[in-house]
Amino acid sequence: MEAITTWAKENYDLICLLVGVIGIIIAFISLIYEIKKKKAKKK
């Protein structure tokens, strides 16, 4: 457990960057999903 916390402290910036990138990907997928849903509703 101590090794994991040490690694997390050393790679804090990398972890934040990774979480941010994952968030952007999820937001992009949600946006595409909503656009498809609106197009389907119009038809």
Secondary structure, DSSP 4 states (H G I P E B T S, - for coil): -HHHHHHHHHTHHHHHHHHHHHHHHHHHHHHHHHHHHHHHHH-
